[in-house]
Amino acid sequence: MIAILFALTSLAIAIGVIRFVSGPTDTDRVIAVDILFSGAVAMCALAAIATRRMLYLDVAIGLVAIGFVATLAWARLIEAGHSGKRGEKP
């Protein structure tokens, strides 16, 4: 069961990386970063379940906090006047 969840999480992370690299707008990239952070938190939870060590849950909490702050900062940057398209100047 853990292996199936690990494979599905890896697939979600791969899709997030593809969207991050090829996303035509900054908004797509912000959503991709959210997907990557969510995948990392899921991996930490799976590691905690598989090894029965709570240390991984502490790492997951740290990742959630960093992901939340990063999303807020990037969204604020986009809202501050950036057009959202690559190559264009505000």
C-alpha positions in Angstrom: 0.0 0.0 0.0 2.8 2.4 0.9 4.5 1.6 -2.5 1.3 2.6 -4.4 1.0 5.8 -2.5 4.6 6.6 -3.1 4.2 6.0 -6.8 1.1 8.2 -7.0 2.9 11.0 -5.1 5.9 10.7 -7.3 3.6 11.0 -10.3 2.1 14.2 -8.9 5.6 15.6 -8.2 6.6 14.8 -11.8 3.5 16.6 -13.1 4.3 19.6 -10.9 7.9 19.8 -12.2 6.6 19.7 -15.8 4.1 22.5 -15.0 6.8 24.5 -13.3 9.2 24.3 -16.2 6.7 24.8 -19.0 4.2 27.0 -17.3 3.5 30.0 -19.6 2.6 32.3 -16.7 3.9 32.9 -13.2 0.5 31.9 -11.8 1.1 28.4 -13.3 4.5 28.3 -11.6 3.0 29.3 -8.2 0.5 26.5 -8.4 3.3 24.1 -9.5 5.3 25.1 -6.4 2.2 24.3 -4.3 2.0 20.9 -5.9 5.7 20.3 -5.2 5.4 21.3 -1.6 2.3 19.1 -1.1 4.1 16.2 -2.7 7.1 16.7 -0.3 4.7 16.8 2.7 3.0 13.6 1.5 6.5 11.9 1.1 7.4 12.9 4.6 4.1 11.5 5.9 4.7 8.2 4.0 8.2 8.0 5.4 6.8 8.5 8.9 4.3 5.7 8.4 6.8 3.4 6.8 9.6 3.9 9.4 7.3 4.7 12.4 9.5 7.7 13.3 7.8 11.0 14.1 10.8 13.0 13.0 9.5 13.0 9.5 6.2 14.7 10.6 8.3 17.5 12.1 9.9 18.0 8.7 6.5 18.0 7.1 5.3 20.8 9.4 8.4 22.8 8.5 7.7 22.3 4.8 4.1 23.3 5.2 5.2 26.6 6.8 7.8 27.3 4.2 5.4 26.5 1.3 2.7 28.8 2.7 5.1 31.7 3.1 6.6 31.1 -0.4 3.2 31.0 -2.0 2.2 34.2 -0.2 5.4 36.0 -1.2 5.2 34.9 -4.9 1.5 35.8 -5.1 2.2 39.2 -3.7 5.0 39.7 -6.2 2.7 38.8 -9.1 -0.1 41.1 -7.7 2.4 44.0 -7.3 2.4 44.6 -11.0 4.1 41.8 -12.8 2.2 41.0 -16.0 2.5 37.2 -15.4 4.0 36.4 -18.8 7.6 35.4 -19.4 9.7 38.0 -21.2 7.4 41.0 -20.7 8.3 43.9 -18.5 5.8 45.4 -16.0 
